[in-house]
Amino acid sequence: MTYDLDEQEQIDALKAWWAKYGNLILGVLTVVMLAVASWQAWNWHQRNQAGQAAGYFEALQNAARQGNAAQAGSASATLRSEFGKTAYAPRGTLLAAQAFLDAGDAERARSELQWIVTERKDDPLAPVARVRLAGVLLDMQKFDEALGYVADPAPQGFEALYADRRGDILYAQGKKAEARTAWQAALNSFGERNSQLRSVVQLKIDALGGASD
C-alpha cells in the first residue's frame, strides 16, 4: 500500500512520537493495571477475612450463651491472632471476657480486656473495655491500677461511666468523700439521659448519707 506525502509524514511523526513516549505509556498502563488488580485482590481478601471472622464470632456467641468459657476463649484467641484487624475481634474479646467472669475466672477476663485496651486502643469499644477492666481489677482489689484505666479525661460520651467506676473504686478504698465527688460528677454527666443508670448512682450517693473519709 502506498501513501501520499502528507499521510507518510503523519505516519513518520506518529512513529517518532511512539518511539519517544511508547515505553512510558506502556509503563504507566502496566502500573495502573497492577494497581487495579491489587485493589480487587485486597477487597476480596478483606471480604474473605470478614466472612471467616464472622464464623468464629458466631461460634463465640454460641459458646458464651451456653456458658462454655473455654470454647469462647478459644474462638476469641483465633479472632485476635488471625483476624485482629477486623471489627469482630474486639467484639468477640468483650464477650469472651464476660464468659470468663461468669465462670469465675477473673484473670482470664482481665487478659481478654487488656488486649483491647493495648492492641485496639483506638477502637470504639476500647472505652467500654477500660471500664470493664477497671471493674475486674476492682474485684481483684488492685485499686490503683483500676483507677488508672478510668482516669480523666474520659473519652467523649463516657464521662459518666468513667466517673461512676472511679466512685466505686474510691469507695472500696474507704475514700468516701472522694467517692461521693466522683458519683456526683457521674450524675452531672448523665444529665437527663440514662434515667436507670442515674437512679443507681443516686442510690450509691444516698447510701453514703453524711459519711466522710
C-alpha positions in Angstrom: 0.0 0.0 0.0 1.3 3.4 -0.9 0.7 6.7 1.0 0.7 10.2 -0.3 3.3 12.6 1.1 1.0 14.0 3.8 0.0 10.6 5.1 3.6 9.4 5.1 4.6 12.4 7.1 1.9 11.8 9.7 2.9 8.1 9.9 6.5 9.1 10.4 5.6 11.6 13.1 3.5 9.0 14.9 6.3 6.5 14.8 8.7 9.1 16.1 6.3 10.1 18.9 5.7 6.4 19.8 9.5 5.8 19.8 9.8 8.6 22.3 6.9 8.1 24.6 5.7 4.5 23.9 7.6 2.8 26.7 6.5 5.4 29.2 2.8 5.0 28.2 3.1 1.2 28.5 4.8 1.5 31.8 2.0 3.8 33.2 -0.7 1.4 31.8 1.1 -1.5 33.5 1.2 0.3 36.8 -2.5 1.2 36.6 -3.5 -2.3 35.7 -1.4 -3.7 38.6 -3.0 -1.2 41.0 -6.5 -2.2 39.9 -5.7 -5.9 40.2 -4.1 -5.3 43.7 -7.2 -3.3 44.8 -9.5 -6.1 43.7 -7.4 -8.7 45.4 -7.3 -6.6 48.6 -11.1 -6.2 48.6 -11.5 -10.0 48.0 -9.1 -10.7 50.9 -11.0 -8.3 53.2 -14.3 -9.8 52.3 -12.9 -13.3 52.9 -11.4 -12.3 56.2 -14.6 -10.7 57.4 -16.6 -13.8 56.4 -14.2 -16.2 58.3 -14.1 -13.8 61.3 -17.9 -13.7 61.3 -18.0 -17.5 61.6 -15.7 -17.5 64.6 -17.6 -14.7 66.2 -20.9 -16.7 65.8 -19.2 -19.7 67.4 -18.0 -17.5 70.2 -21.5 -16.1 70.8 -23.0 -19.6 71.0 -20.3 -20.7 73.4 -20.9 -17.7 75.6 -24.6 -18.3 75.7 -24.0 -21.9 76.7 -21.6 -20.9 79.4 -18.7 -22.6 77.8 -15.9 -20.2 78.7 -13.1 -22.4 77.4 -14.6 -22.6 73.9 -15.4 -18.9 73.9 -11.8 -18.2 74.9 -10.5 -20.4 72.1 -12.6 -18.6 69.5 -11.5 -15.2 70.9 -7.9 -16.2 70.6 -8.4 -17.2 67.0 -10.1 -13.9 66.2 -7.2 -11.9 67.8 -4.4 -13.9 66.2 -5.9 -14.3 62.7 -8.5 -11.6 62.3 -7.2 -9.0 64.8 -7.8 -6.1 62.4 -11.5 -6.9 61.9 -14.3 -5.4 63.9 -15.2 -8.9 65.2 -12.0 -9.2 67.2 -12.7 -6.6 69.9 -16.4 -7.5 70.0 -15.6 -11.2 70.5 -13.0 -10.4 73.1 -15.6 -8.5 75.2 -17.9 -11.5 75.0 -15.1 -13.9 76.0 -14.2 -11.7 78.9 -17.7 -11.8 80.2 -17.9 -15.5 79.8 -14.7 -15.9 81.9 -16.1 -13.6 84.5 -19.3 -15.6 84.6 -17.2 -18.7 85.1 -15.3 -17.0 88.0 -12.0 -16.7 86.1 -11.2 -13.0 86.6 -7.6 -13.4 85.5 -8.6 -14.7 82.0 -11.2 -11.9 81.8 -8.5 -9.4 82.6 -6.3 -10.8 79.9 -9.1 -10.5 77.3 -9.9 -6.9 78.1 -6.2 -6.0 78.3 -5.8 -7.0 74.7 -8.4 -4.5 73.5 -7.0 -1.7 75.7 -3.5 -2.3 74.5 -3.8 -3.6 70.9 -7.0 -1.8 69.8 -6.8 1.3 71.9 -8.4 3.4 69.1 -11.3 1.1 68.6 -14.8 2.5 69.5 -15.1 -0.4 72.0 -11.9 0.4 73.8 -13.5 2.8 76.4 -16.0 0.1 77.2 -13.2 -2.4 77.7 -11.4 0.1 80.0 -14.4 0.5 82.3 -14.9 -3.3 82.5 -11.2 -3.9 83.1 -11.3 -1.4 85.9 -14.2 -3.3 87.3 -12.3 -6.6 87.1 -9.3 -5.0 88.8 -11.6 -3.6 91.5 -12.8 -7.1 92.3 -9.2 -8.2 92.4 -8.5 -5.3 94.9 -5.9 -3.8 92.6 -7.3 -0.3 93.3 -4.6 1.9 92.0 -4.3 0.0 88.7 -8.0 0.1 88.3 -8.2 3.9 88.8 -5.6 4.3 86.0 -8.0 2.9 83.4 -10.8 5.3 84.2 -8.8 8.4 84.9 -9.8 11.8 83.5 -10.1 12.9 80.8 -12.6 10.3 79.7 -13.4 9.8 76.1 -16.4 11.8 74.9 -19.6 10.1 75.8 -18.0 8.0 78.6 -17.6 10.7 81.2 -20.4 9.4 83.4 -19.4 5.8 83.2 -15.7 6.6 84.0 -16.7 8.8 87.0 -19.1 6.1 88.3 -16.5 3.5 88.2 -14.0 5.8 89.8 -16.5 6.3 92.6 -16.8 2.5 93.1 -13.0 2.1 93.3 -12.6 5.1 95.7 -15.4 3.8 97.9 -13.7 0.4 98.1 -10.5 2.2 99.2 -12.5 3.8 102.0 -12.3 7.2 100.4 -16.0 8.0 100.9 -15.8 11.8 100.3 -13.9 11.3 97.1 -16.3 8.6 96.0 -19.2 11.0 96.6 -17.5 13.6 94.4 -16.9 11.0 91.6 -20.5 9.8 91.7 -21.8 13.3 91.7 -19.7 14.0 88.6 -21.3 10.9 87.1 -24.8 12.3 87.8 -23.9 15.6 86.3 -22.5 13.9 83.2 -25.6 11.7 82.7 -27.8 14.8 82.5 -31.4 13.9 81.9 -30.4 10.8 80.0 -30.0 7.2 81.2 -32.5 7.5 84.0 -32.0 4.0 85.1 -28.2 4.5 85.5 -28.8 7.8 87.2 -31.0 6.1 89.7 -28.3 3.5 90.5 -25.7 6.3 91.0 -28.1 8.3 93.2 -28.7 5.3 95.4 -24.9 5.0 95.9 -24.8 8.6 97.0 -27.8 8.3 99.2 -26.3 5.2 100.9 -23.3 7.3 101.9 -25.6 9.6 104.0 -23.4 12.0 105.8 -20.4 9.7 105.8 -16.9 11.1 105.1 -13.4 9.9 104.9 
